[in-house]
């Protein structure tokens, strides 16, 4: 079962007024809780917890790099790095 983990579209710091922003979609397909984080932002960082089977929509810069950290029994492992342009929702599919 999949659900949206945030009722509102999440935003990275300072991205709201940017014409270059993209709406991204990430799904946690693992059985473990994940922390997603974007650290390469000019003014801060973006971090959210995504439970197993949940999805998250967020705005970011296309060149922002999403780090996916997977948690298992008191340890975290960086399991993937994805540039946000690869997570972008095509404009024709946006209803947000």
N, C-alpha and C positions, 0 to 999 in steps of 0.2 A: 504494500500500500504506500503510495507516495503522497506527500502533502507539502504545501509551501510553508517553509519555516518562518517567514516574515510576512505579515499582512501588507506591509508597505514595501515598495521598491527600495532596496538598500543603496546607499551612495557612498562612494569613496570621498574623502575630504577634498573640497574645492572642485569637484567634477561637475556639479549641477549646472554651472553656467558655460561649460565648455562646449563648443560646437562639434568637437572631435570625439565626444563621448560615445560609447557603445553600450547597449544593454546586453548583459551577459547572463547565461543560464548555466548553473552547475548542479549536478545531481550526485549525491553520495550513494553509489551503488555497492558499497562495502557493507559488511556486517558490524563494523566498528564506527565509533564516533570520529568525526574528522573536524579539524580546525582548519579553515581556509584563511589565508592571509596574503595581503598585498603590501609589501614593504617599500617598494621602489616608487613612492609617491613624493612629490615635492614638499608637502606640508602635512606629514603624519603617516598613518597607516590605516588599513582596513582589515578587520578580523571578525569572523563569525564562526559559531559552532554549527555544524550540520550533522544532524542525527542520521543513523542508517535509514536509507530509503527516502530521505527528505531532499527537497530541491530548494534552490535559492536563486532569485533574480536580483541582479545588482548592476549599477552603472559604474563604469570605469573608463580609463583611457585605453585605447587599443594596444599600446605598448606596455601596459602594466603587466606584471608577472605574478600570477596566482600561485602561491605555495600551498600544497595540500599536505597537512600533517595528520597521520593516522595514529589514534591512541589505542594502546593495549596495555592493560594492567600496569599503571603507573609509569609508562614510558611513551614517548612520542617519536615517531619516525617520519622524516620528510620523505613522502612517497612519490611526489610528482611536482613539477613546475610547468605551468601552462601559461602562455601569453593570452591576454584577454581577447585579442582579435580572433582567436580560435574558439572562444566561447560565445561570440556575439550572436544574438538572435537576429536573423534577417529582417529588414524593415517591413517586408511584406507580411511577416508573421506576427508583428507586434500588435498587441491590443491593450497595452498598458498605457 
